[in-house]
Amino acid sequence: MISLSASKVDCFLGCQRLFKMRYITKPFVPPENKYFVIGNISHKALELFYSRNFHQQPENFKLNLSACLKEAYKKYNVVEKLKKNEIVKKDIENIRTMMRGYLNVVLPTPAPKVAYIEKSFHIDVDDFMIAGKADRIDTLNDDFVIIDYKTNSRAFTKKELEESVQLPTYKLWLDRLYKESKPAYKVFGEYVYLKLTTGKKWKSTFEITEDKVEAALEKYREVKRQLNNNCSFKRNMSYKYCGPMCDYFSICRKEGD
């Protein structure tokens, strides 16, 4: 059975060649990208912060989040990475800046009712499987809010929000859990841009409708159909991540079309 995820679908639809090397042939293990390290540390700190109910203690926000950051540093071997120059002190300061900014925007708001934190799941759809992991899911009255933390330097455009399959995938999972037990509810998506919390555009919030879920499902089905039909895995040089920053760019350039 084919197992897909939102990141796999986005990769396949962006560049089939990259999908093949990242998920099938795997010619080598790419070096750890420092931006992933920064993202992982930020996610882990917030995971610890909410899982320990520190969000219900606004008078100790700064102290508690600082403690969570220290644990995240330890988990991702920050000291060793600094010694090896895999990350630099500026990266650590950027993480602290993001966390301080996050506290500034969440401190004035009521404590959320957190239902799930870093929740992994699998869904069987037709004859393939969808896997996912939600950063955080809150309940708001009878509704759900799916929060996804991003360390992007810019907010998503309206088109990118419409085309993404990530949060609609999480709604699909929630529907499998609650459709029969809850009479009616809405599901909202919320991207939180940790680098942008000093400005007005620090989050994108929108309702995840049934149409968005069905559009996402159709993308999963299309990827599955092409994989089953021996697709040619053509490279897409206009893909936004194509270039020297791509882990497999040198191999791809040698292979040509």
C-alpha positions as CSV (number, residue, x, y, z in Angstrom):
1,M,0.0,0.0,0.0
2,I,1.3,3.4,-1.0
3,S,1.8,5.8,2.0
4,L,1.6,9.5,1.2
5,S,1.7,12.7,3.3
6,A,1.1,16.4,2.6
7,S,4.9,17.0,2.3
8,K,5.2,14.1,-0.2
9,V,2.3,15.4,-2.3
10,D,3.7,19.0,-2.3
11,C,7.1,17.7,-3.3
12,F,5.7,15.4,-6.1
13,L,3.6,18.2,-7.6
14,G,6.5,20.6,-7.4
15,C,9.2,18.4,-8.9
16,Q,8.9,14.7,-9.6
17,R,12.6,14.2,-9.9
18,L,13.1,15.6,-6.4
19,F,10.4,13.3,-5.1
20,K,12.1,10.3,-6.6
21,M,15.5,11.0,-5.0
22,R,14.1,12.1,-1.7
23,Y,11.7,9.3,-1.1
24,I,12.6,6.4,-3.5
25,T,16.2,6.1,-4.7
26,K,17.8,8.1,-1.9
27,P,21.2,8.4,-3.5
28,F,22.7,9.8,-0.2
29,V,21.6,11.2,3.1
30,P,21.5,15.0,2.8
31,P,23.4,16.9,5.5
32,E,21.2,18.4,8.2
33,N,20.0,21.8,7.1
34,K,20.4,24.4,9.8
35,Y,17.0,25.9,8.9
36,F,15.4,22.5,9.8
37,V,17.3,22.6,13.1
38,I,16.0,26.0,13.9
39,G,12.5,24.9,13.0
40,N,12.8,21.7,15.1
41,I,14.1,23.6,18.2
42,S,11.2,26.1,17.9
43,H,8.6,23.4,17.5
44,K,10.0,21.3,20.4
45,A,10.1,24.3,22.8
46,L,6.4,25.1,22.0
47,E,5.5,21.4,22.3
48,L,6.9,21.3,25.8
49,F,5.3,24.7,26.7
50,Y,1.8,23.5,25.8
51,S,2.1,19.9,26.9
52,R,3.0,21.0,30.4
53,N,0.1,23.5,30.5
54,F,2.5,26.5,30.9
55,H,0.1,28.4,28.6
56,Q,-2.2,28.6,31.6
57,Q,0.4,30.4,33.6
58,P,0.8,33.9,32.0
59,E,2.7,35.3,35.0
60,N,5.5,32.8,34.3
61,F,5.4,32.7,30.5
62,K,8.9,34.0,30.0
63,L,10.5,31.8,32.6
64,N,8.7,28.6,31.5
65,L,9.3,29.1,27.8
66,S,13.0,29.7,28.5
67,A,13.2,26.4,30.4
68,C,11.5,24.7,27.4
69,L,14.0,26.2,25.0
70,K,16.9,24.9,27.1
71,E,15.4,21.4,26.9
72,A,15.0,21.8,23.1
73,Y,18.7,22.9,22.8
74,K,19.7,19.7,24.6
75,K,17.6,17.4,22.5
76,Y,19.0,18.8,19.3
77,N,22.6,18.9,20.5
78,V,23.0,22.7,20.1
79,V,26.3,22.9,21.9
80,E,27.9,20.3,19.6
81,K,26.4,21.9,16.5
82,L,27.9,25.3,17.6
83,K,31.3,23.7,18.0
84,K,31.1,22.2,14.5
85,N,29.8,25.4,13.0
86,E,26.7,23.6,11.8
87,I,24.8,26.6,13.4
88,V,26.1,29.9,14.7
89,K,25.2,32.0,17.7
90,K,23.1,34.3,15.4
91,D,20.8,31.3,14.8
92,I,20.3,30.8,18.5
93,E,19.5,34.5,18.9
94,N,17.0,34.3,16.1
95,I,15.3,31.4,17.9
96,R,15.1,33.5,21.1
97,T,13.7,36.5,19.1
98,M,11.0,34.3,17.6
99,M,10.0,32.9,21.0
100,R,10.0,36.4,22.6
101,G,7.8,37.6,19.7
102,Y,5.5,34.7,20.1
103,L,5.0,35.5,23.8
104,N,4.2,39.1,23.0
105,V,1.3,38.1,20.7
106,V,-0.1,35.2,22.8
107,L,0.2,36.8,26.2
108,P,-2.8,39.1,25.8
109,T,-5.1,36.3,24.6
110,P,-7.1,33.8,26.6
111,A,-5.4,30.5,27.2
112,P,-6.4,28.1,24.5
113,K,-8.1,24.7,25.2
114,V,-5.5,22.4,23.7
115,A,-6.8,19.0,22.5
116,Y,-3.8,17.6,20.7
117,I,0.0,18.4,20.6
118,E,2.3,16.9,18.0
119,K,-0.3,14.3,17.1
120,S,0.7,11.7,14.6
121,F,-2.0,9.8,12.6
122,H,-2.6,7.5,9.7
123,I,-5.7,7.4,7.5
124,D,-6.7,4.7,5.0
125,V,-8.2,6.3,1.9
126,D,-9.3,4.1,-1.0
127,D,-6.2,1.8,-1.5
128,F,-3.5,4.1,-0.1
129,M,-2.5,5.5,3.3
130,I,-2.1,9.2,4.4
131,A,0.2,10.0,7.2
132,G,0.5,13.3,9.1
133,K,1.5,15.1,12.3
134,A,-0.3,18.1,13.6
135,D,1.6,20.7,15.6
136,R,-1.4,21.6,17.8
137,I,-5.1,21.4,17.7
138,D,-7.3,23.5,19.9
139,T,-11.0,23.4,20.7
140,L,-13.0,26.6,20.4
141,N,-16.6,26.1,21.7
142,D,-17.8,23.2,19.4
143,D,-15.2,23.9,16.7
144,F,-11.5,23.0,16.1
145,V,-8.5,25.2,15.3
146,I,-5.5,23.5,13.7
147,I,-2.3,25.5,14.5
148,D,0.8,25.0,12.4
149,Y,4.0,26.8,13.3
150,K,6.1,28.1,10.4
151,T,9.6,29.7,10.5
152,N,9.1,31.2,7.0
153,S,10.4,34.7,6.4
154,R,7.1,35.6,4.7
155,A,3.4,34.8,5.1
156,F,1.8,32.5,2.6
157,T,-0.1,34.1,-0.3
158,K,-3.8,33.6,-0.8
159,K,-3.0,31.2,-3.7
160,E,-0.6,29.2,-1.5
161,L,-3.2,28.9,1.2
162,E,-5.8,27.7,-1.3
163,E,-3.5,25.1,-2.9
164,S,-1.9,23.6,0.3
165,V,-3.0,20.1,1.2
166,Q,-1.5,20.1,4.7
167,L,-4.3,21.5,7.0
168,P,-7.1,20.0,4.9
169,T,-5.4,16.6,5.6
170,Y,-5.7,17.2,9.3
171,K,-9.3,18.1,9.0
172,L,-9.8,14.8,7.2
173,W,-8.4,13.0,10.2
174,L,-10.6,15.0,12.6
175,D,-13.6,14.1,10.6
176,R,-12.8,10.4,10.9
177,L,-12.7,10.9,14.7
178,Y,-15.7,13.2,15.3
179,K,-18.2,13.1,12.4
180,E,-20.4,10.5,14.1
181,S,-20.1,11.8,17.7
182,K,-20.3,15.5,17.2
183,P,-23.5,16.9,15.6
184,A,-21.9,19.9,13.9
185,Y,-18.6,21.7,14.0
186,K,-16.3,23.8,11.9
187,V,-12.6,23.4,11.5
188,F,-10.3,26.4,11.1
189,G,-6.7,26.4,10.0
190,E,-4.1,28.8,11.5
191,Y,-0.5,29.2,10.2
192,V,1.6,31.0,12.8
193,Y,4.7,32.7,11.3
194,L,7.2,32.8,14.2
195,K,9.5,35.2,12.4
196,L,6.8,37.7,11.8
197,T,5.3,38.2,15.3
198,T,6.6,41.7,15.5
199,G,4.3,42.8,12.7
200,K,0.6,42.6,11.9
201,K,0.7,39.6,9.5
202,W,1.9,37.0,12.0
203,K,-0.8,34.5,11.3
204,S,-3.2,33.3,8.6
205,T,-6.5,32.0,9.7
206,F,-9.2,30.5,7.5
207,E,-12.0,28.0,7.5
208,I,-11.1,24.5,6.1
209,T,-14.2,23.7,4.1
210,E,-15.3,20.4,2.7
211,D,-14.3,21.7,-0.8
212,K,-10.8,22.2,0.4
213,V,-10.6,18.7,1.8
214,E,-11.9,17.2,-1.4
215,A,-9.5,19.3,-3.5
216,A,-6.6,18.0,-1.3
217,L,-7.9,14.4,-1.6
218,E,-7.9,14.7,-5.4
219,K,-4.2,15.7,-5.3
220,Y,-3.4,12.7,-3.2
221,R,-5.3,10.5,-5.7
222,E,-3.5,12.1,-8.7
223,V,-0.1,11.5,-7.1
224,K,-1.1,7.9,-6.4
225,R,-2.3,7.4,-10.0
226,Q,0.9,8.7,-11.5
227,L,3.1,6.6,-9.1
228,N,1.2,3.5,-10.1
229,N,1.4,4.3,-13.8
230,N,5.3,4.4,-13.8
231,C,5.6,8.2,-14.2
232,S,8.8,9.5,-15.7
233,F,9.8,11.6,-12.7
234,K,10.6,14.6,-14.8
235,R,12.5,17.5,-13.2
236,N,10.9,20.9,-12.9
237,M,13.5,23.6,-13.1
238,S,10.9,26.3,-12.5
239,Y,10.1,24.7,-9.1
240,K,10.6,27.3,-6.4
241,Y,13.1,25.2,-4.5
242,C,15.1,24.2,-7.6
243,G,18.8,25.4,-7.5
244,P,21.9,25.1,-5.4
245,M,19.8,25.0,-2.2
246,C,18.3,21.7,-3.3
247,D,20.1,18.7,-1.7
248,Y,20.2,16.8,-5.0
249,F,20.8,19.7,-7.4
250,S,24.3,18.5,-8.5
251,I,23.0,15.0,-9.3
252,C,20.0,16.3,-11.1
253,R,22.1,18.7,-13.2
254,K,24.3,15.8,-14.3
255,E,21.4,13.6,-15.2
256,G,19.8,16.3,-17.4
257,D,16.2,15.9,-18.6
